Amino acid sequence: MTRRMPVNFIIGAVLVTLVVGSAALSLVWMPYDATQMAISNKFAAPSVTHWLGTDQLGRDVLSQLMAGARNSMAVALVAVLLGGSVGVALGLLASALGGWVEDGVMRLADLGFAFPALLFAIMLAAVFGPSLTNAVLAIAFINIPVFARVTRGAANQVWTYDYVLASRAAGLNRFAISRDHILPNIAAAIIVQATIEFAVAILAEAALSYLGLGAQPPASSWGRMLSEAQTLMYLAPQLAIYPGLCIVVAVVGFGLLGDGLRDMSDPRLSRER
């Protein structure tokens, strides 16, 4: 008898497909150039020509949202891959060697939690100037301690399994065991965490762009669209509603997807709810 997929997984998958599909579609087609301005056509109402209307500079809102989805997905993907790679490597190293190495990695992780992405991005912007690259580095930085802790916790459990003990008895070194046996068996936990961190990265990118520390003009960003619309709430509230909804859909979608993957990988969690 097959096990039914959790509802949160299904809802999350639908929302993520919508966001990722929009980002992918923007690579090959958009109604207009997202940076194309037409001042004479500013604040146009939704129509056949402009499905979601135009903003204060006459730019097509739908095109900006699609380009913003592409940029958000790119930032989240690079940041999670970069932070996850470093964090997983540190977690495996801590679990394999133990002792003072494990303590040192965990204390470094604690130190990393003390520097949120916003603070780190401000530090980078003060030295190198605000840019999307610095935003990616800041978001990747906050992902490192998260992945290090998750990897170390999951790996410590696998190190107690009989087949791992047998590998050690056969003379394999700890690094070979980590590569051949530990990492494949904790891959599911890492993937689940990466999905959840994807949602965090999207929210962080929007926050940084809102503050002017992320995507710079003329690049499109949901966070920067919110920032530009905050003075137009009474005149054109839809300019803030549209990007706000996109952020909510993306964050909730990836959050539910990760939650559903976690339920599927450990059925005990779904039964306890």
C-alpha positions in Angstrom: 0.0 0.0 0.0 1.5 3.3 -1.0 1.7 6.2 1.4 -0.1 9.3 0.6 1.9 12.5 0.1 1.4 15.1 2.8 -0.9 18.0 2.0 1.7 20.5 2.9 4.1 18.9 0.4 1.4 19.1 -2.4 0.6 22.7 -1.7 4.2 23.7 -1.4 5.0 21.9 -4.7 2.3 23.8 -6.5 3.4 27.2 -5.2 7.1 26.4 -5.9 6.2 25.3 -9.4 4.4 28.6 -10.0 7.3 30.7 -8.8 10.1 28.6 -10.5 8.0 28.4 -13.7 7.7 32.2 -13.7 11.4 32.6 -13.2 12.2 30.1 -16.0 9.7 31.6 -18.4 11.3 35.1 -17.9 14.5 33.7 -19.4 12.9 33.2 -22.7 9.8 35.5 -22.7 8.4 38.5 -20.9 5.6 40.9 -22.0 8.0 43.8 -22.0 11.6 44.6 -21.1 11.4 45.0 -17.3 13.6 48.1 -17.4 11.7 49.8 -20.3 10.2 53.1 -19.1 7.3 55.1 -20.6 6.5 58.1 -18.3 3.5 59.0 -20.4 1.9 55.7 -19.6 2.6 55.7 -15.8 0.1 54.2 -13.3 -1.8 52.5 -16.2 -4.6 50.3 -15.0 -4.5 46.5 -15.8 -5.5 45.9 -19.4 -4.9 43.6 -22.3 -1.7 45.5 -23.1 -0.4 45.5 -19.5 -2.0 42.7 -17.5 -1.0 44.1 -14.1 -0.7 47.7 -15.1 2.4 49.9 -15.0 4.3 51.6 -12.2 5.3 55.3 -11.5 7.9 55.1 -14.4 5.6 53.4 -16.8 7.3 50.0 -16.5 5.3 46.9 -17.0 4.6 45.4 -13.5 4.2 41.8 -14.7 7.6 41.9 -16.4 9.2 43.3 -13.3 7.6 40.5 -11.1 8.9 37.9 -13.5 12.4 39.3 -13.6 12.3 39.7 -9.8 11.4 36.0 -9.5 14.4 35.1 -11.7 16.7 37.2 -9.6 15.4 35.9 -6.3 15.7 32.3 -7.5 19.2 32.9 -8.7 20.3 34.6 -5.5 18.7 31.9 -3.3 20.2 29.0 -5.4 23.8 30.4 -5.3 23.6 31.4 -1.6 22.2 28.0 -0.5 24.7 26.1 -2.6 27.6 28.1 -1.4 26.6 28.2 2.2 25.5 24.6 2.1 28.7 23.3 0.6 30.9 24.9 3.2 28.5 24.0 6.1 28.2 20.4 5.0 32.0 20.1 4.7 32.5 21.6 8.2 29.8 19.4 9.7 31.2 16.2 8.2 34.7 17.2 9.4 33.5 17.9 12.9 31.6 14.6 13.1 34.5 12.6 11.6 37.3 13.9 13.8 35.3 14.8 17.0 37.2 16.2 20.0 38.5 19.7 19.8 37.8 19.9 16.1 34.1 19.3 16.6 34.0 21.7 19.5 35.8 24.3 17.4 33.5 24.0 14.4 30.4 24.2 16.7 31.8 27.3 18.4 32.4 28.9 15.0 28.8 28.0 14.1 27.6 29.7 17.3 29.6 32.8 16.3 28.0 32.7 12.8 24.6 32.8 14.3 25.5 36.0 16.1 25.9 37.8 12.8 22.6 37.9 10.9 22.6 38.4 7.1 21.5 42.1 7.4 24.4 43.0 9.7 26.9 41.1 7.5 25.5 42.8 4.4 25.8 46.2 6.0 29.5 45.4 6.8 30.1 44.3 3.2 28.3 47.3 1.7 30.4 49.6 3.9 33.6 48.2 2.5 32.7 47.2 -1.1 29.5 49.0 -1.7 25.9 47.6 -2.0 25.5 44.9 -4.7 23.7 41.7 -5.4 27.0 39.8 -5.1 27.5 41.1 -1.5 23.9 40.1 -0.7 24.6 36.6 -2.0 27.7 36.4 0.2 25.8 37.6 3.3 23.0 35.1 2.8 25.5 32.3 2.2 27.3 33.2 5.4 24.2 32.7 7.5 23.6 29.3 5.9 27.0 27.9 6.8 26.3 27.4 10.6 22.8 26.0 9.9 24.1 23.3 7.5 27.1 22.6 9.8 24.8 21.8 12.7 22.3 19.8 10.7 25.1 17.8 9.1 27.0 17.2 12.3 23.9 16.0 14.1 22.8 13.6 11.4 26.3 12.3 10.8 26.9 11.6 14.5 23.9 9.3 14.4 25.1 7.4 11.3 28.6 6.9 12.8 27.0 4.5 15.3 25.5 2.2 12.7 26.9 -1.3 12.3 28.0 -1.0 8.7 30.0 2.2 9.5 31.7 0.4 12.5 32.4 -2.5 10.1 34.0 0.0 7.6 36.2 1.3 10.4 37.2 -2.2 11.4 38.1 -2.9 7.8 40.7 -0.1 7.9 38.9 2.7 6.0 39.9 6.1 7.1 37.3 8.5 8.5 37.4 10.8 5.4 36.7 7.9 3.1 33.9 6.7 5.3 32.4 10.2 5.4 32.4 10.4 1.7 31.2 6.9 0.8 28.8 6.1 3.7 28.0 9.1 5.9 27.2 11.7 3.2 24.9 9.5 1.1 22.9 8.5 4.2 22.3 12.0 5.4 21.6 13.5 2.0 17.9 13.5 2.6 18.2 15.6 5.7 20.5 18.0 3.9 18.0 18.3 1.0 15.2 19.0 3.4 17.2 21.7 5.1 18.3 23.2 1.8 14.6 23.5 0.8 13.8 25.3 4.0 16.8 27.6 3.7 15.7 28.5 0.2 12.7 30.2 1.7 14.9 32.0 4.2 17.2 33.1 1.4 14.4 34.5 -0.7 13.1 36.5 2.3 16.6 37.7 3.2 17.2 38.8 -0.4 13.9 40.8 -0.5 14.8 42.4 2.9 18.3 43.4 1.7 17.0 44.8 -1.6 14.3 46.7 0.3 17.0 48.4 2.3 19.1 49.1 -0.9 21.8 46.5 -0.1 20.8 43.9 -2.7 19.8 44.3 -6.3 20.7 47.7 -7.7 18.8 49.6 -10.4 17.9 48.8 -13.1 17.8 45.1 -12.0 14.4 44.0 -10.8 13.8 42.8 -7.3 10.6 42.1 -5.3 12.2 43.9 -2.3 13.2 46.9 -4.3 9.7 47.1 -5.8 8.3 47.2 -2.3 10.7 49.9 -1.3 9.8 52.1 -4.4 6.1 51.5 -3.7 6.1 52.5 0.0 5.5 56.2 -0.8 2.7 55.3 -3.2 0.4 53.3 -1.0 -2.5 55.7 -1.2 -2.0 56.4 -4.9 -1.3 52.9 -6.2 -1.4 50.3 -3.4 -1.2 47.5 -6.0 2.4 48.3 -6.6 3.2 47.0 -3.1 0.6 44.3 -3.0 1.9 42.4 -6.1 5.5 42.0 -5.0 4.4 41.3 -1.4 2.2 38.5 -2.6 5.0 37.1 -4.7 7.3 37.0 -1.6 4.6 35.3 0.5 3.9 32.7 -2.2 7.6 31.9 -2.6 8.5 31.8 1.1 5.4 29.8 2.0 5.8 27.5 -0.9 9.4 26.5 -0.2 8.6 26.3 3.6 5.7 23.9 3.0 7.7 21.9 0.5 10.6 21.5 3.0 8.1 20.6 5.7 6.4 18.0 3.5 9.8 16.5 2.5 10.7 16.2 6.2 7.4 14.4 6.9 8.0 12.1 4.0 11.5 11.3 5.1 10.4 10.7 8.7 6.8 9.4 8.9 6.9 9.7 12.7 6.7 13.5 12.4 3.5 13.4 10.4 1.9 10.9 12.9 2.8 13.1 15.8 0.9 16.1 14.4 
